[in-house]
Amino acid sequence: MSSTSKTMYAWQKHFGSTTPVRAEVPIPACPKDGLLIKIHAAGVCHSDVALLNAEKRPDTWPLDKYTLGHEGCGEVVEVGASVHDFTTGDMVAILSVAGCGESSCGECSRGLAQICQRGERYGIGSNGSYAPYVAIKARAAAKLPENVSVEQGAVATDACMTAYHAVVGTGQVRKEETVVILGVGGLGFNAMQIARSSGARVIIVDKRQEVLDEAVKFDIAEEDVVPVGEGIADFVKRKGLVVDTIIDFVGVPETFGAAQEAVRFGGKIVLVGLLAPQVSINTFLSVRKHLSLLCSYGGTMSDLKECLALVSNGKLRPQVETGKLDDFPHILEDLHAGKVKSRIALRPNM
């Protein structure tokens, strides 16, 4: 795209269609209270599949057509008149749902900006980062540490932040606890590292042997890897373990049911995964064991900044590959088919 161009090509969701649409759209204007970002990398997330499959626009979403991409990272190229914390040339990671920030907001006022229904949702109803440029409110930008790559910065906004919020915020994992990570995909692999950085013992479960083998290279003891095909409850019983917290990054009846069996009396289960529309609670077992059954969604700006700091100091090494934005539909298909073992960040063609 030349410097005189007024339009750009973006991958969009159009309600009425379940496939991504490559559309020519105007380059957005910089808002007075925001930033215009030149995208350097945009992470691909399995949530994009659900967004594309949505048939009806939610009432709180403003657009019938919007640009996808809720994991963005790039360069500030224009600063709004009322913004003073950023300057052109700053590299930033973009928080997709930063909330409205209003004291009257029931979610933002309780530290739950990620479920705010008033603010913008970049790539999730509002225009996002699967394009060369995106315009955002300044409250949605986090400065990128110099030693963090744009690919890492992009996936930190979801794959890392969501994992961090589940482990530290919702799960409140502590030193010397024993934690089970169910599903060591894009989020689970990061959660594994975050839990280890807290000093917890981490047990990992996945159906893919190659993923388990890779986890051993990240300070997970071989004795803490559940063999493929063995149930977590059987493993815990065989090993004589006491599991304090189980974090389910899969979210299907089998994994959630197994978690209720395997966790200790008075333990916690944190549900993050959304692969099934419903899971079941064994009321007799869960009540008798006095379990805390928690749900965790997204994360806050504070979570994002903590993630970027962990990446910067080497305690969190998100696994990310690079692709081309032009190839988004094909890459999303591979992700949905389980062919991508880590995370992919797309680079726009300028």
VOZA-347020 format. One record per residue: x, z, y of N, C-alpha, C in turn; residue number from 1; residue in one letter. Coordinates in steps of 0.05 Angstrom, whole numbers, plus 5000, padded with zeros to 4 digits. Layout:
% VOZA-347020
NODE  n_xx  n_zz  n_yy  ca_xx  ca_zz  ca_yy  c_xx  c_zz  c_yy  pos  code
NODE     X     Z     Y      X      Z      Y     X     Z     Y  NUM     A
...
***
This chain:
% VOZA-347020
NODE  n_xx  n_zz  n_yy  ca_xx  ca_zz  ca_yy  c_xx  c_zz  c_yy  pos  code
NODE  5017  5000  4976   5000   5000   5000  5018  5000  5025    1     M
NODE  5013  4982  5043   5028   4980   5067  5020  5001  5087    2     S
NODE  5037  5006  5107   5031   5026   5127  5007  5020  5144    3     S
NODE  4999  4994  5144   4976   4986   5160  4950  4986  5145    4     T
NODE  4951  4992  5119   4927   4992   5103  4908  5014  5112    5     S
NODE  4882  5008  5110   4862   5027   5116  4846  5036  5092    6     K
NODE  4852  5022  5069   4839   5029   5044  4859  5034  5022    7     T
NODE  4849  5045  5001   4866   5051   4977  4848  5049  4952    8     M
NODE  4861  5048  4929   4846   5047   4904  4846  5075  4891    9     Y
NODE  4823  5083  4882   4819   5110   4870  4803  5108  4844   10     A
NODE  4808  5127  4826   4792   5129   4802  4769  5149  4808   11     W
NODE  4744  5139  4806   4721   5154   4814  4701  5159  4791   12     Q
NODE  4686  5180  4795   4662   5185   4779  4638  5175  4795   13     K
NODE  4623  5157  4783   4598   5148   4794  4575  5158  4776   14     H
NODE  4557  5174  4787   4535   5183   4771  4518  5160  4762   15     F
NODE  4511  5160  4737   4499   5137   4724  4518  5122  4706   16     G
NODE  4544  5129  4708   4564   5117   4691  4581  5139  4678   17     S
NODE  4589  5135  4654   4606   5155   4640  4635  5146  4637   18     T
NODE  4642  5123  4650   4669   5114   4650  4680  5115  4678   19     T
NODE  4707  5119  4680   4719   5120   4707  4717  5092  4721   20     P
NODE  4712  5093  4747   4709   5068   4762  4733  5066  4781   21     V
NODE  4747  5044  4780   4769   5040   4799  4757  5027  4824   22     R
NODE  4757  5042  4846   4742   5033   4870  4761  5032  4894   23     A
NODE  4757  5012  4911   4771   5011   4937  4756  5028  4957   24     E
NODE  4769  5048  4968   4756   5067   4986  4773  5070  5011   25     V
NODE  4762  5080  5033   4778   5085   5057  4798  5107  5053   26     P
NODE  4821  5104  5065   4840   5127   5066  4827  5149  5083   27     I
NODE  4825  5173  5073   4810   5194   5087  4824  5202  5113   28     P
NODE  4807  5211  5132   4818   5222   5157  4826  5251  5153   29     A
NODE  4845  5260  5168   4854   5288   5166  4834  5306  5181   30     C
NODE  4823  5326  5167   4804   5344   5181  4819  5362  5201   31     P
NODE  4804  5371  5221   4815   5388   5242  4828  5413  5230   32     K
NODE  4815  5424  5210   4824   5449   5198  4838  5444  5171   33     D
NODE  4850  5420  5168   4861   5413   5143  4886  5395  5144   34     G
NODE  4891  5382  5122   4915   5367   5118  4909  5340  5105   35     L
NODE  4924  5319  5111   4923   5295   5096  4948  5295  5078   36     L
NODE  4943  5292  5052   4964   5294   5032  4969  5267  5019   37     I
NODE  4994  5259  5018   5003   5236   5003  5009  5246  4974   38     K
NODE  4993  5237  4955   4996   5247   4928  5021  5237  4914   39     I
NODE  5037  5255  4903   5060   5248   4888  5055  5251  4858   40     H
NODE  5037  5269  4850   5031   5272   4822  5003  5285  4819   41     A
NODE  4988  5276  4799   4962   5287   4794  4959  5292  4764   42     A
NODE  4953  5317  4756   4951   5323   4727  4925  5314  4715   43     G
NODE  4926  5306  4690   4903   5298   4675  4893  5322  4658   44     V
NODE  4867  5328  4660   4855   5351   4647  4832  5343  4629   45     C
NODE  4828  5357  4607   4806   5350   4589  4779  5354  4603   46     H
NODE  4778  5370  4624   4753   5373   4639  4744  5347  4651   47     S
NODE  4763  5328  4655   4755   5302   4666  4735  5288  4647   48     D
NODE  4737  5293  4621   4719   5281   4602  4690  5292  4608   49     V
NODE  4688  5318  4611   4662   5330   4616  4650  5320  4643   50     A
NODE  4668  5318  4663   4659   5308   4689  4648  5280  4687   51     L
NODE  4662  5263  4672   4653   5235   4669  4627  5233  4653   52     L
NODE  4624  5251  4634   4600   5250   4617  4575  5262  4631   53     N
NODE  4579  5275  4653   4556   5287   4667  4536  5265  4676   54     A
NODE  4511  5269  4669   4491   5249   4676  4478  5253  4703   55     E
NODE  4475  5278  4711   4461   5285   4735  4479  5300  4755   56     K
NODE  4478  5293  4780   4493   5307   4800  4482  5334  4806   57     R
NODE  4498  5356  4804   4488   5382   4811  4478  5383  4840   58     P
NODE  4459  5399  4845   4447   5401   4872  4466  5409  4893   59     D
NODE  4487  5425  4886   4506   5435   4906  4528  5415  4911   60     T
NODE  4529  5393  4896   4551   5373   4900  4542  5352  4920   61     W
NODE  4559  5346  4939   4550   5329   4962  4550  5299  4956   62     P
NODE  4565  5289  4936   4569   5260   4934  4559  5249  4907   63     L
NODE  4547  5225  4909   4539   5210   4885  4563  5196  4873   64     D
NODE  4584  5191  4889   4608   5178   4880  4632  5195  4891   65     K
NODE  4650  5203  4874   4673   5218   4885  4698  5212  4869   66     Y
NODE  4721  5216  4881   4746   5211   4868  4754  5235  4851   67     T
NODE  4760  5229  4826   4768   5250   4807  4796  5260  4813   68     L
NODE  4805  5279  4797   4833   5290   4800  4833  5317  4813   69     G
NODE  4833  5338  4796   4832   5365   4807  4858  5380  4803   70     H
NODE  4880  5365  4797   4907   5377   4795  4926  5360  4812   71     E
NODE  4927  5365  4838   4942   5348   4856  4966  5362  4868   72     G
NODE  4987  5346  4874   5011   5356   4887  5022  5334  4904   73     C
NODE  5030  5340  4928   5041   5318   4945  5052  5328  4971   74     G
NODE  5055  5309  4989   5069   5313   5015  5049  5312  5038   75     E
NODE  5052  5332  5056   5035   5332   5080  5044  5310  5099   76     V
NODE  5026  5292  5105   5033   5270   5123  5018  5272  5150   77     V
NODE  4998  5289  5151   4984   5294   5176  4972  5322  5176   78     E
NODE  4974  5335  5199   4964   5363   5201  4942  5364  5222   79     V
NODE  4920  5378  5215   4898   5381   5233  4905  5397  5257   80     G
NODE  4890  5393  5279   4896   5405   5304  4895  5436  5304   81     A
NODE  4878  5447  5286   4876   5476   5286  4893  5490  5264   82     S
NODE  4910  5474  5251   4927   5485   5230  4955  5490  5240   83     V
NODE  4965  5514  5234   4992   5522   5245  5011  5531  5223   84     H
NODE  5002  5532  5198   5019   5542   5176  5034  5520  5161   85     D
NODE  5028  5495  5168   5040   5473   5153  5050  5453  5174   86     F
NODE  5070  5437  5164   5080   5415   5181  5084  5390  5164   87     T
NODE  5086  5367  5177   5090   5343   5161  5116  5345  5146   88     T
NODE  5115  5335  5122   5138   5336   5104  5137  5359  5084   89     G
NODE  5120  5379  5089   5117   5401   5070  5106  5389  5043   90     D
NODE  5117  5399  5021   5107   5393   4995  5088  5415  4986   91     M
NODE  5064  5407  4977   5044   5427   4970  5030  5421  4944   92     V
NODE  5021  5443  4931   5003   5440   4908  4975  5446  4918   93     A
NODE  4955  5432  4907   4928   5432   4918  4910  5448  4899   94     I
NODE  4899  5470  4909   4879   5486   4894  4852  5472  4896   95     L
NODE  4842  5463  4873   4818   5447   4873  4794  5462  4885   96     S
NODE  4791  5487  4878   4768   5503   4888  4779  5528  4902   97     V
NODE  4783  5525  4928   4794   5547   4943  4772  5565  4955   98     A
NODE  4747  5558  4953   4725   5573   4964  4721  5568  4994   99     G
NODE  4699  5578  5004   4693   5575   5032  4707  5596  5049  100     C
NODE  4714  5619  5037   4728   5640   5051  4711  5657  5070  101     G
NODE  4685  5652  5069   4667   5667   5088  4661  5695  5077  102     E
NODE  4660  5715  5094   4654   5742   5086  4625  5744  5075  103     S
NODE  4608  5726  5083   4580   5726   5073  4577  5713  5046  104     S
NODE  4599  5702  5035   4598   5689   5009  4600  5710  4987  105     C
NODE  4581  5711  4969   4581   5731   4948  4604  5728  4929  106     G
NODE  4615  5704  4926   4637   5699   4908  4664  5704  4922  107     E
NODE  4668  5691  4944   4694   5694   4959  4699  5723  4967  108     C
NODE  4678  5737  4975   4681   5765   4984  4688  5784  4961  109     S
NODE  4684  5775  4936   4691   5791   4913  4716  5781  4898  110     R
NODE  4731  5764  4912   4756   5753   4899  4751  5733  4878  111     G
NODE  4728  5719  4879   4721   5699   4859  4717  5672  4872  112     L
NODE  4736  5664  4889   4733   5639   4903  4731  5615  4885  113     A
NODE  4741  5617  4860   4741   5594   4842  4712  5587  4832  114     Q
NODE  4693  5605  4837   4665   5598   4830  4647  5597  4855  115     I
NODE  4660  5595  4878   4645   5592   4903  4629  5565  4902  116     C
NODE  4604  5567  4911   4587   5543   4911  4585  5530  4938  117     Q
NODE  4598  5541  4958   4596   5531   4985  4619  5512  4993  118     R
NODE  4644  5519  4984   4667   5504   4992  4671  5478  4977  119     G
NODE  4691  5463  4986   4698   5438   4972  4708  5443  4944  120     E
NODE  4704  5423  4927   4714   5424   4899  4728  5398  4894  121     R
NODE  4754  5396  4902   4769   5371   4901  4772  5361  4872  122     Y
NODE  4761  5337  4868   4762   5325   4841  4740  5335  4823  123     G
NODE  4723  5353  4833   4700   5364   4818  4675  5363  4835  124     I
NODE  4669  5340  4845   4646   5337   4863  4653  5328  4891  125     G
NODE  4677  5336  4899   4688   5326   4925  4712  5308  4918  126     S
NODE  4721  5291  4937   4742   5272   4931  4769  5287  4924  127     N
NODE  4781  5278  4902   4805   5291   4892  4830  5274  4893  128     G
NODE  4848  5278  4874   4875   5269   4875  4882  5244  4858  129     S
NODE  4863  5232  4846   4869   5207   4831  4868  5183  4851  130     Y
NODE  4884  5185  4871   4886   5165   4892  4912  5170  4907  131     A
NODE  4921  5151  4923   4946   5155   4938  4944  5177  4959  132     P
NODE  4920  5183  4970   4917   5203   4991  4892  5220  4985  133     Y
NODE  4893  5245  4994   4870   5262   4994  4871  5280  5019  134     V
NODE  4847  5285  5030   4844   5302   5053  4833  5329  5043  135     A
NODE  4846  5351  5052   4837   5377   5042  4836  5397  5065  136     I
NODE  4823  5420  5061   4824   5442   5080  4851  5456  5075  137     K
NODE  4863  5466  5097   4889   5479   5094  4889  5503  5075  138     A
NODE  4866  5516  5073   4865   5539   5055  4868  5531  5026  139     R
NODE  4868  5505  5019   4871   5496   4992  4899  5488  4985  140     A
NODE  4918  5492  5003   4946   5483   4999  4965  5507  4995  141     A
NODE  4982  5504  4975   5003   5524   4970  5030  5510  4971  142     A
NODE  5048  5520  4987   5074   5507   4990  5090  5508  4963  143     K
NODE  5102  5485  4957   5117   5482   4932  5145  5492  4935  144     L
NODE  5154  5511  4918   5182   5519   4919  5200  5495  4914  145     P
NODE  5224  5495  4927   5242   5472   4926  5250  5464  4898  146     E
NODE  5252  5483  4880   5262   5476   4853  5239  5471  4833  147     N
NODE  5215  5468  4843   5192   5461   4826  5185  5432  4830  148     V
NODE  5184  5417  4809   5179   5388   4811  5149  5383  4818  149     S
NODE  5144  5359  4828   5116   5353   4835  5098  5352  4811  150     V
NODE  5109  5344  4788   5094   5344   4763  5086  5372  4755  151     E
NODE  5106  5390  4757   5100   5418   4751  5081  5430  4771  152     Q
NODE  5084  5423  4796   5066   5432   4817  5038  5423  4813  153     G
NODE  5034  5399  4803   5007   5389   4797  4994  5404  4775  154     A
NODE  5007  5407  4752   4994   5421   4730  4992  5451  4734  155     V
NODE  5008  5462  4753   5006   5490   4759  4979  5497  4771  156     A
NODE  4966  5477  4784   4941   5483   4798  4917  5487  4779  157     T
NODE  4921  5481  4753   4899   5485   4734  4911  5496  4707  158     D
NODE  4926  5479  4694   4936   5487   4667  4952  5513  4668  159     A
NODE  4967  5518  4689   4981   5543   4692  4964  5565  4704  160     C
NODE  4950  5558  4726   4935   5578   4741  4912  5590  4724  161     M
NODE  4898  5572  4709   4876   5582   4692  4886  5600  4671  162     T
NODE  4910  5593  4659   4922   5610   4639  4930  5637  4651  163     A
NODE  4942  5636  4674   4951   5661   4687  4927  5679  4693  164     Y
NODE  4906  5668  4703   4883   5684   4710  4871  5697  4684  165     H
NODE  4871  5682  4662   4860   5692   4637  4877  5715  4626  166     A
NODE  4904  5712  4628   4922   5731   4616  4924  5756  4634  167     V
NODE  4930  5751  4660   4937   5773   4678  4912  5784  4692  168     V
NODE  4894  5766  4702   4871   5775   4717  4849  5786  4699  169     G
NODE  4838  5769  4681   4816   5777   4664  4825  5794  4641  170     T
NODE  4846  5785  4626   4855   5799   4603  4871  5824  4609  171     G
NODE  4883  5825  4633   4900   5848   4641  4920  5856  4620  172     Q
NODE  4933  5836  4609   4953   5841   4588  4976  5857  4599  173     V
NODE  4985  5877  4583   5006   5895   4591  5029  5895  4572  174     R
NODE  5051  5906  4582   5076   5908   4566  5070  5923  4540  175     K
NODE  5082  5914  4519   5082   5926   4492  5055  5923  4478  176     E
NODE  5035  5909  4490   5010   5902   4476  5015  5879  4457  177     E
NODE  4997  5875  4439   4998   5852   4421  4974  5834  4428  178     T
NODE  4981  5809  4433   4961   5789   4443  4961  5765  4424  179     V
NODE  4938  5755  4418   4935   5731   4403  4926  5708  4421  180     V
NODE  4940  5686  4420   4932   5662   4435  4920  5642  4415  181     I
NODE  4894  5637  4417   4881   5618   4400  4880  5590  4413  182     L
NODE  4896  5572  4403   4898   5545   4415  4921  5543  4434  183     G
NODE  4942  5529  4425   4966   5527   4441  4969  5499  4452  184     V
NODE  4948  5490  4466   4948   5465   4480  4960  5468  4508  185     G
NODE  4949  5451  4526   4960   5451   4553  4958  5478  4567  186     G
NODE  4935  5492  4563   4932   5519   4575  4945  5540  4558  187     L
NODE  4940  5539  4532   4950   5560   4514  4980  5562  4514  188     G
NODE  4994  5540  4516   5023   5540   4516  5033  5555  4541  189     F
NODE  5020  5552  4563   5028   5566   4587  5020  5596  4585  190     N
NODE  4997  5602  4574   4988   5629   4570  5007  5644  4552  191     A
NODE  5017  5631  4532   5037   5643   4514  5061  5652  4529  192     M
NODE  5071  5635  4547   5095   5642   4562  5089  5664  4583  193     Q
NODE  5066  5663  4595   5058   5683   4615  5056  5711  4602  194     I
NODE  5043  5711  4579   5040   5737   4564  5067  5748  4556  195     A
NODE  5085  5730  4547   5112   5739   4539  5127  5750  4563  196     R
NODE  5123  5738  4587   5137   5747   4611  5128  5775  4619  197     S
NODE  5104  5783  4610   5094   5809   4616  5104  5831  4597  198     S
NODE  5118  5822  4577   5130   5841   4557  5112  5845  4533  199     G
NODE  5091  5830  4530   5073   5832   4507  5084  5818  4483  200     A
NODE  5076  5827  4459   5081   5812   4435  5060  5791  4432  201     R
NODE  5067  5766  4427   5048   5744   4427  5046  5731  4399  202     V
NODE  5022  5730  4388   5016   5716   4363  5002  5690  4370  203     I
NODE  5011  5668  4358   4999   5642   4366  4985  5629  4342  204     I
NODE  4963  5615  4348   4947   5601   4327  4941  5573  4337  205     V
NODE  4946  5553  4320   4939   5526   4326  4939  5510  4299  206     D
NODE  4924  5488  4299   4922   5471   4275  4945  5452  4273  207     K
NODE  4961  5448  4295   4982   5428   4296  5009  5441  4292  208     R
NODE  5022  5434  4270   5048   5446   4263  5069  5440  4284  209     Q
NODE  5068  5415  4295   5088   5408   4314  5087  5425  4340  210     E
NODE  5063  5433  4347   5060   5451   4370  5070  5478  4364  211     V
NODE  5065  5489  4340   5075   5515   4332  5106  5514  4331  212     L
NODE  5117  5493  4321   5146   5490   4320  5158  5491  4348  213     D
NODE  5145  5477  4367   5155   5477   4394  5153  5504  4407  214     E
NODE  5133  5520  4400   5130   5547   4412  5152  5565  4404  215     A
NODE  5163  5561  4380   5186   5578   4371  5210  5575  4390  216     V
NODE  5212  5551  4402   5234   5546   4420  5230  5561  4447  217     K
NODE  5207  5572  4451   5200   5586   4476  5197  5616  4471  218     F
NODE  5215  5627  4455   5217   5656   4451  5194  5668  4435  219     D
NODE  5180  5652  4419   5160   5663   4401  5173  5666  4373  220     I
NODE  5172  5691  4362   5185   5696   4336  5170  5681  4315  221     A
NODE  5185  5671  4295   5172   5656   4273  5152  5673  4258  222     E
NODE  5157  5699  4257   5139   5717   4243  5112  5721  4258  223     E
NODE  5112  5712  4283   5088   5714   4300  5072  5688  4302  224     D
NODE  5079  5669  4285   5065   5643   4284  5047  5644  4259  225     V
NODE  5021  5641  4264   5002   5641   4241  5004  5614  4227  226     V
NODE  5010  5614  4201   5012   5589   4187  4987  5572  4189  227     P
NODE  4991  5546  4191   4968   5528   4193  4951  5532  4168  228     V
NODE  4925  5536  4172   4906   5539   4150  4899  5568  4144  229     G
NODE  4915  5587  4154   4909   5615   4149  4892  5626  4172  230     E
NODE  4871  5641  4165   4854   5652   4186  4868  5675  4200  231     G
NODE  4862  5679  4226   4875   5699   4241  4868  5727  4231  232     I
NODE  4844  5732  4222   4837   5758   4211  4853  5764  4186  233     A
NODE  4856  5744  4169   4872   5747   4144  4902  5753  4151  234     D
NODE  4912  5738  4171   4940   5742   4180  4944  5770  4190  235     F
NODE  4925  5779  4207   4928   5806   4219  4927  5828  4197  236     V
NODE  4909  5824  4178   4907   5844   4156  4932  5843  4138  237     K
NODE  4942  5819  4132   4966   5816   4115  4990  5829  4128  238     R
NODE  4992  5825  4155   5016   5835   4170  5012  5865  4178  239     K
NODE  4988  5876  4175   4984   5903   4184  4985  5906  4215  240     G
NODE  4975  5886  4229   4977   5886   4258  4953  5899  4271  241     L
NODE  4958  5909  4295   4937   5919   4312  4937  5901  4337  242     V
NODE  4916  5885  4340   4915   5866   4362  4898  5877  4385  243     V
NODE  4910  5879  4408   4896   5890   4431  4878  5870  4445  244     D
NODE  4887  5845  4448   4872   5825   4462  4875  5798  4448  245     T
NODE  4853  5783  4447   4853   5756   4437  4842  5738  4459  246     I
NODE  4857  5717  4466   4849   5698   4486  4843  5671  4472  247     I
NODE  4818  5663  4474   4809   5639   4460  4809  5615  4478  248     D
NODE  4828  5597  4475   4830   5573   4491  4817  5549  4477  249     F
NODE  4803  5554  4455   4789   5533   4440  4759  5534  4447  250     V
NODE  4747  5557  4441   4719   5560   4448  4700  5546  4430  251     G
NODE  4703  5550  4404   4684   5540   4384  4675  5564  4367  252     V
NODE  4652  5561  4353   4642   5585   4338  4663  5596  4319  253     P
NODE  4679  5579  4306   4698   5589   4287  4719  5607  4300  254     E
NODE  4731  5598  4323   4752   5614   4335  4741  5640  4348  255     T
NODE  4717  5638  4360   4706   5662   4373  4697  5682  4352  256     F
NODE  4686  5672  4330   4678   5690   4308  4703  5704  4296  257     G
NODE  4724  5688  4292   4748   5700   4280  4761  5721  4298  258     A
NODE  4758  5716  4325   4769   5735   4344  4755  5762  4342  259     A
NODE  4729  5762  4338   4714   5787   4335  4722  5802  4311  260     Q
NODE  4730  5788  4290   4739   5802   4265  4767  5813  4268  261     E
NODE  4784  5798  4282   4813   5805   4282  4821  5825  4302  262     A
NODE  4807  5827  4325   4816   5845   4346  4810  5874  4339  263     V
NODE  4826  5892  4350   4824   5921   4344  4797  5933  4353  264     R
NODE  4791  5956  4344   4769   5972   4354  4775  5978  4384  265     F
NODE  4756  5972  4401   4760   5977   4430  4777  5955  4443  266     G
NODE  4781  5933  4429   4797   5911   4439  4782  5892  4457  267     G
NODE  4796  5872  4467   4785   5852   4486  4787  5824  4475  268     K
NODE  4766  5808  4480   4767   5780   4474  4761  5765  4501  269     I
NODE  4779  5747  4508   4775   5731   4532  4769  5702  4524  270     V
NODE  4746  5692  4532   4738   5665   4525  4744  5647  4549  271     L
NODE  4760  5626  4544   4768   5606   4564  4760  5578  4555  272     V
NODE  4764  5572  4530   4758   5545   4520  4729  5538  4520  273     G
NODE  4724  5512  4524   4696   5502   4526  4691  5478  4508  274     L
NODE  4703  5478  4484   4700   5455   4466  4673  5454  4453  275     L
NODE  4659  5477  4452   4632   5477   4442  4613  5488  4463  276     A
NODE  4588  5479  4464   4569   5489   4484  4560  5517  4479  277     P
NODE  4563  5526  4454   4554   5553   4447  4572  5566  4427  278     Q
NODE  4576  5592  4430   4589   5608   4409  4571  5632  4403  279     V
NODE  4575  5645  4381   4558   5667   4373  4571  5694  4374  280     S
NODE  4556  5714  4381   4566   5742   4381  4555  5756  4356  281     I
NODE  4572  5767  4340   4564   5784   4318  4558  5811  4330  282     N
NODE  4533  5816  4336   4526   5840   4351  4533  5865  4336  283     T
NODE  4528  5866  4310   4534   5890   4295  4564  5896  4296  284     F
NODE  4580  5876  4291   4609   5879   4291  4620  5886  4318  285     L
NODE  4611  5871  4338   4623   5874   4365  4614  5901  4378  286     S
NODE  4589  5908  4374   4580   5934   4385  4593  5957  4371  287     V
NODE  4594  5956  4344   4606   5977   4329  4635  5981  4335  288     R
NODE  4649  5958  4341   4677   5960   4348  4682  5965  4378  289     K
NODE  4660  5966  4393   4661   5972   4422  4680  5952  4436  290     H
NODE  4675  5926  4430   4692   5905   4441  4684  5898  4470  291     L
NODE  4704  5889  4486   4699   5878   4512  4700  5848  4509  292     S
NODE  4678  5834  4513   4676   5805   4510  4675  5794  4539  293     L
NODE  4697  5781  4547   4700   5772   4574  4702  5741  4576  294     L
NODE  4695  5730  4599   4698   5702   4604  4716  5698  4628  295     C
NODE  4732  5677  4627   4751   5672   4649  4751  5643  4657  296     S
NODE  4748  5638  4683   4746   5610   4693  4765  5606  4716  297     Y
NODE  4782  5586  4715   4798   5578   4737  4816  5600  4747  298     G
NODE  4821  5601  4773   4838   5621   4785  4837  5619  4815  299     G
NODE  4852  5637  4828   4851   5639   4857  4878  5629  4869  300     T
NODE  4879  5628  4896   4903   5620   4909  4926  5639  4903  301     M
NODE  4919  5665  4900   4940   5685   4893  4951  5678  4865  302     S
NODE  4933  5671  4846   4942   5664   4819  4960  5640  4820  303     D
NODE  4953  5619  4836   4969   5595   4838  4997  5601  4849  304     L
NODE  4998  5617  4870   5024   5624   4881  5042  5640  4862  305     K
NODE  5029  5657  4846   5044   5672   4826  5055  5653  4804  306     E
NODE  5038  5633  4797   5047   5614   4777  5071  5598  4787  307     C
NODE  5069  5589  4812   5091   5573   4823  5117  5590  4824  308     L
NODE  5114  5616  4829   5138   5633   4829  5149  5636  4801  309     A
NODE  5132  5638  4781   5141   5640   4753  5156  5614  4745  310     L
NODE  5145  5591  4753   5159   5566   4747  5186  5565  4762  311     V
NODE  5186  5574  4787   5210   5573   4803  5232  5590  4790  312     S
NODE  5225  5614  4780   5246   5631   4769  5251  5627  4739  313     N
NODE  5239  5607  4728   5245   5599   4700  5230  5614  4679  314     G
NODE  5211  5632  4686   5196   5648   4667  5173  5632  4655  315     K
NODE  5165  5610  4669   5144   5593   4659  5154  5564  4661  316     L
NODE  5154  5551  4638   5163   5523   4637  5140  5506  4627  317     R
NODE  5122  5497  4645   5100   5480   4635  5110  5454  4623  318     P
NODE  5098  5446  4601   5106   5422   4587  5090  5399  4599  319     Q
NODE  5103  5380  4612   5089   5359   4626  5104  5333  4623  320     V
NODE  5089  5312  4617   5100   5285   4616  5090  5269  4640  321     E
NODE  5101  5246  4645   5094   5230   4669  5081  5204  4660  322     T
NODE  5060  5196  4674   5047   5171   4669  5040  5157  4695  323     G
NODE  5027  5134  4693   5019   5119   4717  4990  5123  4722  324     K
NODE  4983  5126  4747   4955   5129   4755  4938  5106  4745  325     L
NODE  4949  5082  4745   4934   5058   4736  4925  5061  4707  326     D
NODE  4939  5078  4692   4933   5081   4663  4915  5104  4657  327     D
NODE  4902  5116  4678   4886   5140   4674  4866  5138  4651  328     F
NODE  4849  5117  4650   4829   5116   4628  4841  5118  4600  329     P
NODE  4863  5103  4596   4876   5103   4570  4888  5131  4564  330     H
NODE  4901  5143  4583   4913   5169   4579  4892  5190  4574  331     I
NODE  4869  5189  4588   4848   5208   4583  4837  5205  4555  332     L
NODE  4835  5181  4545   4825   5176   4518  4845  5189  4498  333     E
NODE  4871  5186  4502   4891   5198   4484  4889  5228  4485  334     D
NODE  4884  5239  4509   4882   5268   4511  4857  5278  4496  335     L
NODE  4835  5264  4499   4811   5272   4485  4813  5269  4455  336     H
NODE  4830  5251  4446   4834   5247   4417  4855  5265  4406  337     A
NODE  4866  5282  4422   4886   5301   4412  4914  5290  4409  338     G
NODE  4919  5266  4421   4945   5253   4418  4966  5263  4438  339     K
NODE  4957  5279  4457   4975   5290   4478  4980  5319  4472  340     V
NODE  5005  5327  4466   5010   5354   4458  5015  5373  4482  341     K
NODE  5020  5362  4505   5025   5379   4528  5006  5372  4551  342     S
NODE  5017  5364  4573   5002   5356   4597  5014  5331  4608  343     R
NODE  4999  5315  4621   5009   5290   4634  5002  5290  4663  344     I
NODE  5022  5285  4680   5018   5282   4709  5022  5252  4716  345     A
NODE  5003  5242  4731   5002   5213   4738  5015  5209  4765  346     L
NODE  5030  5188  4767   5042   5180   4793  5027  5156  4804  347     R
NODE  5018  5158  4829   5004   5135   4841  5023  5112  4847  348     P
NODE  5012  5088  4847   5026   5064   4855  5022  5061  4885  349     N
NODE  5042  5064  4901   5040   5063   4930  5042  5033  4939  350     M
***
